[in-house]
Amino acid sequence: MTPRDASDDSRWSDLDRPPLNATALRRGLVRDGGLWRAVDVVARTGSTNSDLAALAAKGEAAEGAVLVAEEQTAGRGRLDRRWTAPARSGLFFSVLLTPAEVPVSRWGWLPLLTGVAVATGLSRAAGVDTALKWPNDLLVTVGGEERKAGGILAERAGEDGVVVGVGVNVSLRADELPVPQAASLALAGAVGTDRDPLLRAVLRSLEEWYGRWREAAGDPGASGLQEAYAAGCATLGRTVRAELPGDRSLVGEAVAIDGDGRLVLATADGVQEPVGAGDIVHLRPA
């Protein structure tokens, strides 16, 4: 194969990274009575979250809309961190959800629910062991070391909606990683990096978990979500440092995920303190 010219926007400029098949994705995901109502794929955009939220604000997107980008130039993670990757090297998509049956107080479970769904779908379709770092990072193991291969960002869209964005590194090579601590499914030994079946598996898993959670009116216990998240959470049982708003930090053992989706830390002075927002640093292996 001749070297790829970065300026070449041809669909087949990198034969190792074929484009997604939007028609096949719609055929496999959009059905009567299902959650997914529209699946659109764009070649390049700044942020699928921003685009889908804007469409929802104009009344041009409804629950079940899925927007996928082959490349994001201004993808965002938590704390406004940038998320960049080569074109067609990962799954970069957002979905619009309007969980009217669920009290707003329980909507904070949506990014955790999405984490469970993504991890489950990728484990099935890619054959890669995945774990979740609270609250919204997807971890894989490369060379015996846990590394981040994906992340989730949920943002309100008007009064009755939430846009949930997902970014997963699929085929990135070691020399393409944005930071040494990052990873991809390929580096973790995925049995395949064809993004079409991976995306279908993730969205079907998300549909299943969202339906279960919504039927339970967002109850994390009754829906099985709280148990499933705890079972797949690599943070539990670890000593961690929580970097909290206001330049505070807290060190303790992560002992539970409470009913509000918060991480409960047991500190050295015997206090159990729930953490609802913050950056978590794993201080020792499980």
SULJOJO-V85926 format. One record per pair of residues at least 4 apart in sequence whose C-alpha atoms are under 6 Angstrom apart, sorted by the first residue. I is the first residue (numbers start at 1). GAP is how many residues later the second one is. If there is no record, write none. Layout:
BEGIN
i: (I & I)
gap: (GAP & GAP)
END
This chain:
BEGIN
i: (17 & 20 & 26 & 26 & 30 & 30 & 35 & 36 & 37 & 37 & 38 & 38 & 39 & 40 & 41 & 41 & 42 & 43 & 43 & 44 & 44 & 44 & 44 & 45 & 46 & 46 & 46 & 47 & 47 & 47 & 48 & 48 & 49 & 49 & 53 & 55 & 55 & 56 & 56 & 63 & 63 & 63 & 64 & 65 & 65 & 66 & 66 & 67 & 67 & 68 & 68 & 69 & 70 & 70 & 71 & 75 & 75 & 76 & 76 & 76 & 76 & 77 & 77 & 89 & 89 & 89 & 90 & 90 & 90 & 91 & 91 & 92 & 92 & 93 & 93 & 94 & 94 & 95 & 95 & 96 & 96 & 97 & 97 & 98 & 98 & 101 & 102 & 102 & 106 & 109 & 109 & 111 & 114 & 116 & 117 & 117 & 117 & 118 & 119 & 119 & 121 & 121 & 121 & 122 & 123 & 123 & 123 & 125 & 126 & 126 & 126 & 127 & 127 & 128 & 130 & 130 & 131 & 131 & 131 & 131 & 131 & 132 & 132 & 132 & 132 & 132 & 132 & 133 & 133 & 133 & 133 & 136 & 136 & 137 & 137 & 138 & 138 & 138 & 138 & 139 & 139 & 139 & 140 & 140 & 141 & 141 & 141 & 142 & 147 & 147 & 147 & 148 & 148 & 149 & 149 & 149 & 149 & 149 & 150 & 150 & 151 & 151 & 152 & 152 & 153 & 153 & 154 & 154 & 155 & 155 & 156 & 156 & 157 & 157 & 169 & 170 & 170 & 171 & 172 & 172 & 185 & 186 & 195 & 206 & 210 & 212 & 213 & 213 & 214 & 216 & 220 & 220 & 221 & 225 & 229 & 236 & 236 & 237 & 237 & 238 & 238 & 238 & 239 & 239 & 239 & 240 & 240 & 240 & 240 & 240 & 241 & 241 & 241 & 241 & 242 & 242 & 242 & 242 & 243 & 243 & 243 & 244 & 244 & 244 & 252 & 252 & 252 & 253 & 253 & 254 & 254 & 255 & 255 & 256 & 257 & 257 & 257 & 257 & 258 & 262 & 262 & 262 & 263 & 263 & 264 & 264 & 265 & 265 & 266 & 266 & 267)
gap: (71 & 176 & 4 & 13 & 6 & 7 & 29 & 28 & 27 & 28 & 27 & 28 & 27 & 27 & 27 & 28 & 27 & 26 & 27 & 25 & 26 & 27 & 28 & 27 & 26 & 27 & 28 & 25 & 27 & 28 & 4 & 46 & 45 & 116 & 104 & 5 & 6 & 4 & 5 & 33 & 34 & 35 & 32 & 30 & 31 & 28 & 29 & 26 & 27 & 24 & 25 & 23 & 17 & 18 & 16 & 7 & 8 & 4 & 5 & 6 & 7 & 4 & 76 & 81 & 82 & 83 & 78 & 79 & 80 & 76 & 77 & 74 & 75 & 72 & 73 & 70 & 71 & 68 & 69 & 66 & 67 & 64 & 65 & 62 & 63 & 116 & 115 & 116 & 112 & 4 & 152 & 43 & 4 & 113 & 4 & 88 & 89 & 84 & 4 & 11 & 80 & 81 & 84 & 4 & 4 & 5 & 6 & 73 & 64 & 65 & 66 & 63 & 64 & 62 & 9 & 10 & 7 & 8 & 101 & 102 & 103 & 5 & 6 & 7 & 100 & 101 & 102 & 4 & 100 & 101 & 102 & 15 & 16 & 13 & 14 & 10 & 11 & 12 & 13 & 8 & 9 & 10 & 6 & 7 & 4 & 5 & 47 & 46 & 34 & 35 & 36 & 34 & 35 & 19 & 20 & 33 & 34 & 35 & 17 & 18 & 15 & 16 & 13 & 14 & 11 & 12 & 9 & 10 & 7 & 8 & 5 & 6 & 4 & 5 & 15 & 14 & 15 & 15 & 4 & 12 & 5 & 4 & 4 & 4 & 4 & 11 & 5 & 10 & 4 & 7 & 5 & 6 & 5 & 4 & 4 & 18 & 19 & 17 & 18 & 15 & 16 & 48 & 13 & 14 & 44 & 11 & 12 & 41 & 42 & 43 & 9 & 10 & 39 & 40 & 7 & 8 & 37 & 38 & 6 & 35 & 36 & 4 & 5 & 34 & 13 & 14 & 15 & 12 & 13 & 10 & 11 & 9 & 10 & 8 & 4 & 5 & 6 & 7 & 4 & 12 & 13 & 14 & 11 & 12 & 9 & 10 & 7 & 8 & 5 & 6 & 4)
END
